Amino acid sequence: MSATKTSYAIISVGGKQYRVREGERLLVDRLKTDEGKTFNPDVLFLGGDGDGTLSPRTQVTAKVVGHVLGDKIRIGKRRPKSGYRKQTGFRAHLSQIEIQSIGGTAKRAATAAPAAPEKEAPAPQAKPDPKAAATDSAPAASPAPAHPPRGYEDYTVADIAEKSKRWRVEQLEATLEFEKKNANRKGAIAAMESALAAKQEKN
């Protein structure tokens, strides 16, 4: 489906979904992408002119216009009959992005082409040795190495605290190591260590 001026896309940024059009600006949770640089968010849906496509092979290009602080949210606490009153404030760390284009082919479509020659690779039939067959099957049976979830770089500490409870032990360990080497957020590390301890107690 080709992108037109009436096309819109639903993208995923930081675990949240946004409906966007070309030239539109919006505020999202703080990104690690530097100001002035572009990135390609995940495209969940492409629509326009009366039809739509789920999981399209279309690429959306967005530019980080700047990193800003959201409006201040005031939080007040009081205790009746004691005169206790306390007021604090909170400003969310946000990024303003601009949708530069909706169209083109996503990277996953380009990587799908080399998959065909892999099926032709097992063509040689000169392998009657059972030992060789055993060694060939060993890598396929070994589990895939654990790694952080897709889009983890855009997760906030609140997202990590909620989602880490559902991760496997191996995935928790890999994500914890990644967090310590990169962002090193104390809240995220504490949440994953707590989830990891709970998993290990169950086992």
C-alpha positions as CSV (number, residue, x, y, z in Angstrom):
1,M,0.0,0.0,0.0
2,S,1.5,3.3,-1.0
3,A,1.4,6.3,1.3
4,T,-0.6,9.3,0.3
5,K,-1.4,12.6,1.9
6,T,-4.6,11.1,3.4
7,S,-2.6,8.1,4.8
8,Y,-2.1,7.7,8.5
9,A,-0.2,5.2,10.6
10,I,-0.4,3.9,14.1
11,I,3.1,3.6,15.6
12,S,4.5,2.3,18.8
13,V,6.9,4.5,20.8
14,G,7.9,3.8,24.4
15,G,5.2,1.1,24.8
16,K,2.5,3.6,23.8
17,Q,0.5,3.8,20.5
18,Y,0.0,7.0,18.5
19,R,-2.0,7.8,15.3
20,V,0.2,10.0,13.2
21,R,0.3,11.7,9.8
22,E,3.1,13.3,7.8
23,G,4.2,16.7,9.2
24,E,2.5,16.1,12.5
25,R,4.3,16.8,15.8
26,L,3.6,15.1,19.1
27,L,5.1,14.6,22.6
28,V,6.2,11.2,23.7
29,D,8.1,9.8,26.7
30,R,11.7,10.8,26.7
31,L,13.8,9.1,24.0
32,K,17.5,8.3,24.0
33,T,17.8,9.6,20.4
34,D,19.7,12.9,20.2
35,E,18.0,16.1,19.1
36,G,18.0,16.6,15.3
37,K,18.4,12.9,14.6
38,T,15.8,10.6,13.0
39,F,14.6,7.1,13.9
40,N,12.1,4.5,12.6
41,P,9.4,3.5,15.2
42,D,7.5,0.2,14.9
43,V,4.5,0.5,12.6
44,L,1.4,-1.4,13.8
45,F,-1.2,-0.2,11.2
46,L,-1.3,1.8,8.0
47,G,-4.6,3.3,6.9
48,G,-6.1,5.8,4.4
49,D,-8.5,6.0,1.4
50,G,-10.9,3.6,3.0
51,D,-8.6,0.6,3.6
52,G,-5.9,-0.4,6.0
53,T,-3.1,-2.9,6.6
54,L,-2.2,-4.6,9.8
55,S,1.6,-5.1,10.5
56,P,2.5,-3.3,7.2
57,R,6.0,-3.4,5.6
58,T,6.0,0.4,5.5
59,Q,8.6,2.5,7.2
60,V,7.8,5.7,9.2
61,T,10.6,8.2,9.6
62,A,10.4,10.5,12.7
63,K,12.8,13.3,13.7
64,V,13.5,14.3,17.4
65,V,12.8,18.0,17.4
66,G,13.8,18.5,21.1
67,H,13.7,17.2,24.6
68,V,11.3,19.1,26.9
69,L,9.6,19.0,30.3
70,G,5.9,18.5,30.5
71,D,3.5,20.7,32.5
72,K,3.9,20.7,36.2
73,I,1.6,18.4,38.1
74,R,1.1,19.5,41.7
75,I,0.5,16.9,44.4
76,G,-0.9,18.0,47.7
77,K,-1.1,16.1,51.0
78,R,-3.0,17.2,54.1
79,R,-4.0,15.6,57.4
80,P,-7.3,16.9,58.9
81,K,-7.2,18.5,62.3
82,S,-3.4,18.5,62.5
83,G,-2.5,21.4,60.3
84,Y,-0.2,19.2,58.2
85,R,0.0,20.3,54.6
86,K,2.7,19.4,52.0
87,Q,2.8,20.2,48.3
88,T,5.2,18.7,45.8
89,G,5.4,18.9,42.0
90,F,6.3,16.6,39.1
91,R,7.3,17.4,35.5
92,A,7.5,14.5,33.0
93,H,10.6,14.2,30.8
94,L,9.3,14.2,27.2
95,S,10.6,14.4,23.7
96,Q,8.9,16.3,20.8
97,I,9.0,14.4,17.5
98,E,8.0,15.3,14.0
99,I,6.7,12.7,11.5
100,Q,8.7,13.4,8.3
101,S,7.5,10.6,6.1
102,I,5.1,7.7,5.9
103,G,6.2,5.3,3.2
104,G,9.1,3.3,1.9
105,T,10.0,-0.3,2.7
106,A,10.8,-1.4,6.2
107,K,14.1,-3.0,7.0
108,R,12.4,-6.3,7.8
109,A,11.2,-6.6,4.2
110,A,14.7,-6.2,2.9
111,T,16.1,-8.9,5.2
112,A,13.4,-11.3,4.2
113,A,14.9,-11.8,0.7
114,P,18.1,-13.6,1.7
115,A,16.0,-16.2,3.5
116,A,15.3,-18.2,0.3
117,P,18.9,-19.4,-0.3
118,E,19.0,-20.9,3.2
119,K,16.5,-23.5,2.1
120,E,18.8,-24.6,-0.8
121,A,21.9,-25.0,1.5
122,P,21.0,-28.5,2.7
123,A,21.0,-29.8,-0.9
124,P,24.2,-31.9,-0.7
125,Q,23.1,-35.5,0.2
126,A,26.6,-36.9,0.9
127,K,26.0,-37.0,4.7
128,P,25.3,-40.6,5.7
129,D,27.4,-40.4,8.9
130,P,25.0,-40.4,11.9
131,K,27.6,-38.6,14.0
132,A,27.6,-35.7,11.6
133,A,23.8,-35.6,11.8
134,A,23.9,-35.5,15.6
135,T,26.3,-32.5,15.5
136,D,24.1,-30.7,13.0
137,S,21.0,-31.1,15.2
138,A,22.8,-29.9,18.4
139,P,22.8,-26.1,17.6
140,A,19.1,-26.2,16.6
141,A,18.2,-27.9,19.9
142,S,20.1,-25.4,22.0
143,P,17.9,-22.5,23.4
144,A,18.3,-19.1,21.9
145,P,20.4,-16.7,24.1
146,A,18.4,-14.4,26.3
147,H,18.4,-10.7,25.5
148,P,16.4,-7.6,26.5
149,P,12.8,-7.2,25.2
150,R,12.3,-5.5,21.9
151,G,12.1,-1.7,22.4
152,Y,13.6,-1.9,25.9
153,E,15.6,1.3,25.3
154,D,12.4,3.3,25.3
155,Y,11.0,1.7,28.5
156,T,10.5,3.9,31.5
157,V,11.2,2.7,35.1
158,A,7.4,2.3,35.6
159,D,7.2,0.1,32.5
160,I,10.1,-2.1,33.7
161,A,8.6,-2.5,37.1
162,E,5.3,-3.7,35.6
163,K,6.6,-5.9,32.8
164,S,9.6,-7.5,34.5
165,K,7.3,-9.7,36.6
166,R,6.4,-11.6,33.4
167,W,9.9,-12.1,32.0
168,R,11.9,-15.4,32.3
169,V,14.8,-15.7,34.6
170,E,17.3,-15.7,31.7
171,Q,15.7,-12.6,30.2
172,L,15.7,-10.8,33.5
173,E,19.4,-11.6,34.0
174,A,20.3,-10.4,30.4
175,T,18.2,-7.2,30.8
176,L,19.7,-6.5,34.2
177,E,23.2,-6.7,32.8
178,F,22.2,-4.5,29.9
179,E,20.8,-1.9,32.2
180,K,23.9,-1.8,34.4
181,K,26.2,-1.3,31.4
182,N,24.1,1.4,29.7
183,A,21.4,3.5,31.5
184,N,22.2,2.3,35.1
185,R,18.8,3.5,36.4
186,K,18.5,2.6,40.1
187,G,14.8,2.2,40.0
188,A,14.9,-0.1,37.0
189,I,17.7,-2.2,38.6
190,A,15.9,-2.5,41.9
191,A,12.7,-3.6,40.1
192,M,14.5,-6.3,38.1
193,E,16.4,-7.6,41.1
194,S,13.2,-7.9,43.0
195,A,11.5,-9.8,40.1
196,L,14.5,-12.0,39.8
197,A,14.6,-12.9,43.5
198,A,10.9,-13.7,43.3
199,K,11.4,-16.0,40.3
200,Q,14.3,-17.8,42.0
201,E,12.3,-18.4,45.2
202,K,9.6,-20.1,43.2
203,N,12.1,-22.4,41.5
